Amino acid sequence: MLSEAAEGDILLVESIDRLSRLPQPMWEALKRQIGQAGLQVVAVDLPVTHAVMKPATEGVEAWLQKAIAQMLIEFMAAFARKDWEDRRTRQAQGIATAKEAGRLQPRQPNLKMYARIIETRKTLSIRKTAELLGCSKGTVERAQAWAREELEKEGTSV
């Protein structure tokens, strides 16, 4: 998008946080690229940025509007990044707590599906097996890995 942008184009975003969850150095680099491309950022949820879509005013008023918009974009970008980091931290804490309490169990394999996959794989490729059984290639590969592990377990216990 940045390579195709022209001076005066508008970068319309639903919300600043959709644009700015990047770490600070990456956000700074993105801002530089946006500025070099001559784009004006307009956020649907930040009305002060909508002024760039109206006919330009001259002088101090235009400069002030632009400065306020930039300041609010910066503020909201920093706040969005912090909020995103906080949510990620709280999510990790919640997962760790659930694991410690034994409430978070890994997803159990669908053994019936795995059996159908192993049988079908005797004659078809991974891709064709996935298409026929309505699953992903990854599921086919996991089923094969599971089957190999089961054979190894049986081989070592005999």
WOWO-V683084 format. One record per pair of residues at least 12 apart in sequence whose C-alpha atoms are under 7 Angstrom apart, sorted by the first residue. I is the first residue (numbers start at 0). J is the second residue. D is the distance in Angstrom with one decimal. If there is no record, write none. Layout:
I_J_D ; I_J_D
This chain:
1_33_6.9 ; 1_36_6.3 ; 4_36_5.9 ; 5_36_6.3 ; 5_37_6.3 ; 6_36_6.3 ; 6_37_4.1 ; 6_38_6.1 ; 7_37_5.7 ; 7_38_5.7 ; 7_39_6.6 ; 8_37_6.9 ; 8_38_5.0 ; 8_39_6.4 ; 9_38_5.4 ; 9_39_4.8 ; 9_40_5.9 ; 9_41_6.7 ; 10_38_6.1 ; 10_39_5.9 ; 10_40_4.8 ; 10_41_6.0 ; 11_40_6.1 ; 11_41_4.9 ; 11_42_5.9 ; 12_41_6.3 ; 12_42_4.9 ; 12_43_6.3 ; 13_42_5.7 ; 13_43_5.0 ; 13_44_6.6 ; 14_42_5.4 ; 14_43_6.0 ; 14_44_5.5 ; 15_42_6.0 ; 15_72_6.8 ; 15_75_6.6 ; 15_76_6.1 ; 16_76_6.0 ; 16_79_5.0 ; 19_76_5.2 ; 19_79_6.9 ; 19_80_6.6 ; 20_79_6.3 ; 20_80_4.7 ; 20_83_6.9 ; 21_80_6.8 ; 47_68_5.7 ; 48_68_5.3 ; 113_142_5.1 ; 116_128_6.8 ; 116_139_6.3 ; 116_142_6.8 ; 117_142_7.0 ; 117_143_6.6 ; 125_139_6.4
